[in-house]
Amino acid sequence: MRDLLELRDEIDGIDRQIVELFENRMKVSREVAAYKIANGRKVFDKDREQEKLEVLTGLVHDDFNRHGVEELFQQIMSMSRKLQYQLLEERGVSGRLPFIAVDDIERENIRVVYQGVEGAYSHAAMRTYFGKDVSCFHVKKWRDAMEAIAEGSADYAVLPIENSSAGIVADNYDLLVNFENYIVGEQIIKCEHALLGLPGTKLEDIQKVYSHQQALSQCEEFLAQHRSWQTIPYDNTATSVKKVAEDGDRTQAAIGSKFAAELFGLEVLADHVYYNEANSTRFIIVTNQRIFRRDAQKISICFEVPHYSGALYNILSHFIYNNLNMNKIESRPAAGRNWEYRFFVDFDGNLNDSAVKNALRGIREEAINMKILGNY
């Protein structure tokens, strides 16, 4: 048996040869890129790569090495593609993204639509982002809001996309795919639930408390201190507040926002009645224009991947190679195809950044149906 140090020395020598061969291969890849640029050829040739992998795996003599060679050369070919995408960008052949940079989105002489009713958190998000004097209207369903901007009856829509406690609003992810509408901003609203009642109401007067079921759940610790109260689930927090205001009954209270209390003339009977201090909802600002602010720092995209081992890994590697920070990934079932999924990714960057262009070009060529959902 040979000494361990001797074996390590031999491995070091082999590794140096591998590095030298890798650099030689990447040098040839540059020449391949130059040829493809000159002749208008695509970087990613799936059939060619598959044929190459079959030849290379056929050169080894056991299953373990066969799998290892396949994985090794998948990564080498992936690095070669990334180099070629980079060279395309350097030579100005990266292609133009169909988005226009603007200094800011329009905030005057516009109409904004939001889903829900007056006093809802979506209403508060809209007024926080656009100001209290903006022309607005509300609709019953999220799809109605997307249709309103698609047809031009509104310039912008305000929609919830995720809650820090309850997770994503899955239906709105799907709507971003189904409509040619784009995210241009976001607004985070803290869900600071309070107990609200008619002016002059005392806690001992209360017999019934109305609110959305989720809000009641988020306030269960406070409500447990008042077991004589009957909790009644209602459509949402804002309509609960409106009901108490319209009924004029001091035995009724609602759990909702202080914004809704102010709007409907109720009084805050108990503040901070929720248990999760970090409970917030993120709203997106959506329009039918392909625009983005020049100072935008977050990009949302969605894509599907081919159905083979390592496909998602290869797509996500474009973020690593281009040093882009991916801060969120979600998946949704692909409509009409069992056990296949569409992925939604948020990452830091601006559509004018060369690293972003490199990554998006690589993802677009290697994924299925990639869509830029917005830069904001």
C-alpha positions as CSV (number, residue, x, y, z in Angstrom):
1,M,0.0,0.0,0.0
2,R,1.4,3.4,-1.0
3,D,1.8,6.2,1.6
4,L,-1.0,8.7,1.9
5,L,1.3,11.7,1.2
6,E,2.5,10.0,-2.0
7,L,-1.2,9.5,-3.1
8,R,-2.0,13.1,-2.3
9,D,1.0,14.2,-4.4
10,E,-0.3,12.2,-7.3
11,I,-3.8,13.7,-7.0
12,D,-2.3,17.2,-6.9
13,G,-0.5,16.4,-10.1
14,I,-3.6,15.1,-11.8
15,D,-5.6,18.2,-10.6
16,R,-3.0,20.5,-12.1
17,Q,-3.5,18.7,-15.4
18,I,-7.3,19.0,-15.1
19,V,-7.0,22.8,-14.5
20,E,-4.7,23.2,-17.5
21,L,-7.1,21.2,-19.7
22,F,-10.1,23.2,-18.4
23,E,-8.4,26.5,-19.3
24,N,-7.6,25.1,-22.8
25,R,-11.2,24.1,-23.2
26,M,-12.5,27.5,-22.2
27,K,-10.1,29.1,-24.6
28,V,-11.7,27.0,-27.4
29,S,-15.1,28.0,-26.0
30,R,-14.2,31.6,-26.7
31,E,-13.6,30.8,-30.3
32,V,-16.9,28.9,-30.5
33,A,-18.6,32.0,-29.1
34,A,-16.9,34.2,-31.8
35,Y,-18.1,31.8,-34.5
36,K,-21.7,31.8,-33.1
37,I,-21.7,35.6,-32.9
38,A,-20.5,35.9,-36.5
39,N,-23.0,33.4,-37.8
40,G,-26.0,34.3,-35.6
41,R,-26.1,30.9,-33.9
42,K,-27.7,30.2,-30.5
43,V,-25.4,29.4,-27.6
44,F,-27.5,26.6,-26.1
45,D,-27.7,23.5,-28.4
46,K,-29.4,20.9,-26.2
47,D,-29.2,18.1,-28.8
48,R,-25.5,18.6,-29.3
49,E,-24.8,18.6,-25.6
50,Q,-26.9,15.4,-25.1
51,E,-25.0,13.6,-27.9
52,K,-21.7,14.7,-26.3
53,L,-22.7,13.4,-22.9
54,E,-23.7,10.0,-24.4
55,V,-20.3,9.7,-26.0
56,L,-18.3,10.7,-22.9
57,T,-20.3,8.5,-20.5
58,G,-19.7,5.6,-22.9
59,L,-15.9,5.9,-22.4
60,V,-16.1,4.9,-18.7
61,H,-16.5,1.3,-17.4
62,D,-18.7,1.4,-14.3
63,D,-21.9,3.1,-13.2
64,F,-20.4,5.2,-10.5
65,N,-17.8,6.8,-12.8
66,R,-20.5,7.1,-15.6
67,H,-22.7,9.2,-13.3
68,G,-19.7,11.3,-12.2
69,V,-18.5,12.0,-15.8
70,E,-22.0,13.0,-16.8
71,E,-22.3,15.4,-13.8
72,L,-18.7,16.8,-14.4
73,F,-19.3,17.5,-18.1
74,Q,-22.7,19.0,-17.5
75,Q,-21.0,21.5,-15.3
76,I,-18.2,22.1,-17.8
77,M,-20.6,22.7,-20.6
78,S,-22.7,25.0,-18.4
79,M,-19.6,27.1,-17.6
80,S,-18.8,27.2,-21.3
81,R,-22.3,28.6,-22.0
82,K,-22.0,31.2,-19.3
83,L,-18.7,32.4,-20.8
84,Q,-20.3,32.6,-24.2
85,Y,-23.3,34.6,-22.8
86,Q,-20.8,37.0,-21.2
87,L,-18.9,37.5,-24.5
88,L,-22.2,38.2,-26.3
89,E,-22.9,40.9,-23.8
90,E,-19.4,42.4,-24.1
91,R,-19.7,42.5,-27.9
92,G,-23.1,44.2,-27.7
93,V,-25.1,41.3,-29.0
94,S,-27.1,40.7,-25.9
95,G,-30.4,41.8,-27.3
96,R,-32.6,44.5,-25.9
97,L,-35.0,43.8,-23.1
98,P,-38.6,44.9,-23.9
99,F,-38.7,47.3,-20.9
100,I,-38.3,51.1,-20.8
101,A,-36.4,52.8,-18.0
102,V,-38.2,55.8,-16.4
103,D,-37.2,58.2,-13.7
104,D,-40.4,57.5,-11.8
105,I,-43.9,56.1,-12.5
106,E,-46.8,58.5,-13.1
107,R,-48.5,59.7,-10.0
108,E,-50.7,62.5,-11.3
109,N,-53.8,62.3,-13.4
110,I,-54.0,58.5,-12.9
111,R,-56.6,56.0,-11.7
112,V,-55.7,53.2,-9.3
113,V,-57.7,50.1,-8.6
114,Y,-57.5,47.9,-5.5
115,Q,-59.2,44.7,-4.5
116,G,-61.4,44.8,-1.4
117,V,-63.3,47.6,0.2
118,E,-62.6,51.0,1.7
119,G,-60.7,50.6,5.0
120,A,-59.0,47.3,3.9
121,Y,-55.2,47.0,4.2
122,S,-55.1,47.1,0.4
123,H,-56.8,50.5,0.5
124,A,-54.2,51.6,3.1
125,A,-51.3,50.3,0.9
126,M,-52.7,52.2,-2.1
127,R,-53.0,55.5,-0.1
128,T,-49.5,55.0,1.4
129,Y,-47.9,54.5,-2.0
130,F,-49.9,57.0,-4.1
131,G,-51.2,59.5,-1.5
132,K,-54.7,60.0,-0.1
133,D,-55.9,62.3,-3.0
134,V,-55.3,59.8,-5.8
135,S,-58.4,58.9,-7.9
136,C,-59.2,55.3,-7.2
137,F,-61.9,52.6,-7.2
138,H,-62.2,49.1,-5.7
139,V,-63.3,45.7,-7.1
140,K,-64.4,42.5,-5.6
141,K,-61.8,40.1,-7.0
142,W,-58.0,40.2,-7.8
143,R,-58.7,39.1,-11.3
144,D,-61.1,42.1,-11.7
145,A,-58.2,44.4,-10.8
146,M,-55.8,42.8,-13.3
147,E,-58.5,43.1,-16.0
148,A,-59.1,46.8,-15.2
149,I,-55.5,47.7,-15.9
150,A,-55.3,45.3,-18.9
151,E,-58.3,47.1,-20.5
152,G,-57.2,50.6,-19.5
153,S,-59.9,51.6,-17.0
154,A,-57.2,51.9,-14.4
155,D,-53.5,52.8,-14.8
156,Y,-52.3,50.8,-11.8
157,A,-53.5,48.0,-9.5
158,V,-52.6,47.3,-5.9
159,L,-52.6,43.6,-5.0
160,P,-51.3,41.6,-2.0
161,I,-48.6,39.1,-2.9
162,E,-47.5,37.7,0.4
163,N,-48.1,37.9,4.2
164,S,-45.2,37.3,6.6
165,S,-47.4,35.0,8.7
166,A,-49.7,33.3,6.1
167,G,-47.3,33.1,3.2
168,I,-47.9,33.8,-0.5
169,V,-51.1,34.9,-2.2
170,A,-50.9,32.0,-4.7
171,D,-53.7,33.3,-7.0
172,N,-51.9,36.6,-7.7
173,Y,-48.8,34.7,-8.7
174,D,-50.9,32.9,-11.3
175,L,-52.5,36.1,-12.5
176,L,-49.1,37.7,-13.1
177,V,-48.5,34.8,-15.6
178,N,-51.9,35.0,-17.2
179,F,-51.9,38.8,-17.8
180,E,-49.4,41.0,-19.7
181,N,-49.2,43.2,-16.6
182,Y,-45.9,44.1,-14.8
183,I,-44.8,45.0,-11.3
184,V,-43.4,48.5,-11.0
185,G,-43.4,49.0,-7.2
186,E,-44.2,47.4,-3.8
187,Q,-45.5,48.6,-0.5
188,I,-45.3,46.8,2.8
189,I,-48.1,47.4,5.3
190,K,-47.9,46.2,8.9
191,C,-51.1,44.4,9.9
192,E,-51.5,46.2,13.3
193,H,-54.9,44.9,14.4
194,A,-56.8,46.9,17.1
195,L,-60.1,46.4,18.8
196,L,-62.5,49.0,17.5
197,G,-65.9,50.1,18.7
198,L,-68.4,53.1,18.7
199,P,-67.1,56.2,20.5
200,G,-67.6,55.8,24.3
201,T,-67.8,52.0,24.2
202,K,-66.2,50.2,27.2
203,L,-64.8,46.7,27.2
204,E,-67.5,45.5,29.6
205,D,-70.2,46.6,27.0
206,I,-68.9,44.2,24.3
207,Q,-70.7,40.9,23.6
208,K,-69.8,40.2,19.9
209,V,-66.5,40.8,18.0
210,Y,-66.5,40.7,14.2
211,S,-63.5,40.2,11.9
212,H,-61.9,38.1,9.2
213,Q,-61.1,34.5,10.5
214,Q,-57.4,35.0,10.0
215,A,-57.4,38.3,12.0
216,L,-59.4,36.5,14.8
217,S,-56.8,33.8,14.8
218,Q,-53.9,36.3,15.0
219,C,-55.6,37.9,18.0
220,E,-56.6,34.7,19.8
221,E,-54.3,35.4,22.8
222,F,-56.1,38.7,23.5
223,L,-59.5,37.3,22.8
224,A,-58.8,34.4,25.3
225,Q,-58.7,37.0,28.0
226,H,-62.4,37.8,27.2
227,R,-64.1,34.5,27.0
228,S,-67.6,35.9,27.3
229,W,-67.2,37.6,24.0
230,Q,-68.7,35.8,20.9
231,T,-66.2,35.9,18.0
232,I,-68.0,36.0,14.6
233,P,-66.0,35.5,11.4
234,Y,-66.8,38.1,8.7
235,D,-65.9,38.8,5.0
236,N,-62.8,40.9,5.9
237,T,-61.6,43.3,8.6
238,A,-62.8,46.4,6.8
239,T,-66.4,45.2,6.3
240,S,-66.4,44.2,9.9
241,V,-65.5,47.7,11.0
242,K,-68.1,49.2,8.6
243,K,-70.8,46.9,10.0
244,V,-70.1,48.0,13.6
245,A,-70.2,51.6,12.5
246,E,-73.5,51.2,10.6
247,D,-75.2,49.1,13.3
248,G,-74.6,51.7,16.0
249,D,-74.6,49.0,18.7
250,R,-72.2,49.3,21.6
251,T,-72.3,45.6,22.3
252,Q,-70.5,45.0,19.0
253,A,-66.8,45.5,18.3
254,A,-64.5,44.7,15.4
255,I,-60.9,43.8,14.9
256,G,-59.3,45.9,12.2
257,S,-56.8,48.6,11.4
258,K,-56.7,52.1,12.9
259,F,-56.8,53.3,9.3
260,A,-60.3,51.7,9.0
261,A,-61.3,53.1,12.4
262,E,-60.5,56.6,11.2
263,L,-62.3,56.1,7.9
264,F,-65.6,54.8,9.5
265,G,-65.5,56.9,12.7
266,L,-64.8,54.2,15.3
267,E,-62.7,54.4,18.4
268,V,-59.7,52.3,19.3
269,L,-60.7,50.4,22.4
270,A,-57.5,48.3,22.7
271,D,-54.4,48.7,20.6
272,H,-51.9,45.9,19.5
273,V,-54.2,43.0,20.1
274,Y,-52.3,40.7,17.8
275,Y,-49.6,38.3,18.9
276,N,-47.2,38.6,15.9
277,E,-45.4,41.9,16.0
278,A,-43.8,41.2,12.6
279,N,-47.1,40.5,10.8
280,S,-47.0,42.4,7.6
281,T,-48.4,42.1,4.1
282,R,-46.4,43.0,0.9
283,F,-48.4,44.6,-1.8
284,I,-47.3,45.0,-5.5
285,I,-48.0,47.9,-7.7
286,V,-48.9,46.6,-11.2
287,T,-49.4,48.3,-14.6
288,N,-49.8,47.2,-18.2
289,Q,-46.7,49.1,-19.3
290,R,-43.3,47.5,-19.7
291,I,-41.5,50.1,-17.6
292,F,-39.1,50.1,-14.7
293,R,-37.6,52.9,-12.6
294,R,-33.9,53.6,-13.3
295,D,-33.1,53.1,-9.6
296,A,-35.1,49.8,-9.3
297,Q,-33.2,47.2,-7.2
298,K,-35.4,44.1,-7.3
299,I,-36.4,41.8,-10.2
300,S,-39.2,39.2,-10.3
301,I,-39.2,36.5,-13.0
302,C,-41.0,33.2,-13.6
303,F,-40.1,30.2,-15.7
304,E,-40.6,26.5,-16.2
305,V,-37.8,24.0,-16.5
306,P,-37.3,21.0,-18.7
307,H,-38.3,17.8,-16.9
308,Y,-34.8,16.2,-16.3
309,S,-32.5,15.8,-13.4
310,G,-30.5,18.9,-12.5
311,A,-32.5,21.3,-14.8
312,L,-33.5,23.6,-11.9
313,Y,-29.9,23.6,-10.6
314,N,-28.6,24.6,-14.0
315,I,-31.0,27.5,-14.2
316,L,-30.3,28.8,-10.7
317,S,-26.5,28.6,-11.3
318,H,-26.8,31.7,-13.6
319,F,-27.5,33.7,-10.4
320,I,-24.3,32.3,-8.8
321,Y,-22.1,32.8,-11.8
322,N,-23.2,36.4,-12.2
323,N,-22.9,37.1,-8.5
324,L,-26.6,38.0,-8.1
325,N,-28.4,37.6,-4.8
326,M,-31.5,35.5,-5.1
327,N,-33.8,36.3,-2.1
328,K,-37.0,34.3,-2.9
329,I,-38.1,31.3,-4.8
330,E,-41.7,29.9,-5.0
331,S,-43.3,27.2,-7.1
332,R,-46.8,26.8,-8.5
333,P,-48.3,23.9,-10.4
334,A,-48.1,24.4,-14.2
335,A,-51.7,24.5,-15.4
336,G,-52.9,21.4,-17.3
337,R,-49.7,19.4,-16.6
338,N,-49.6,17.1,-13.6
339,W,-46.5,17.2,-11.4
340,E,-44.8,20.0,-13.4
341,Y,-44.1,23.3,-11.9
342,R,-43.5,27.0,-12.6
343,F,-40.9,28.7,-10.5
344,F,-41.1,32.4,-9.3
345,V,-37.8,34.0,-8.3
346,D,-37.0,37.4,-6.8
347,F,-33.4,38.6,-7.0
348,D,-31.5,41.8,-6.5
349,G,-30.6,43.8,-9.6
350,N,-31.5,46.3,-12.3
351,L,-32.4,45.4,-15.9
352,N,-29.6,47.8,-17.1
353,D,-26.9,45.8,-15.2
354,S,-24.7,43.7,-17.5
355,A,-24.7,40.9,-14.9
356,V,-28.5,40.8,-14.9
357,K,-28.6,40.8,-18.7
358,N,-26.1,37.8,-18.7
359,A,-28.2,35.9,-16.2
360,L,-31.5,36.5,-17.9
361,R,-30.1,35.6,-21.3
362,G,-28.9,32.3,-20.0
363,I,-32.1,31.5,-18.2
364,R,-34.2,32.5,-21.2
365,E,-32.3,30.1,-23.5
366,E,-32.3,27.2,-21.1
367,A,-35.7,27.5,-19.4
368,I,-39.2,27.2,-20.8
369,N,-41.5,30.2,-21.0
370,M,-39.4,32.7,-19.0
371,K,-41.2,35.9,-18.2
372,I,-39.9,39.1,-16.5
373,L,-42.6,40.1,-14.1
374,G,-41.1,43.4,-13.2
375,N,-38.1,45.5,-12.0
376,Y,-39.0,47.7,-9.0
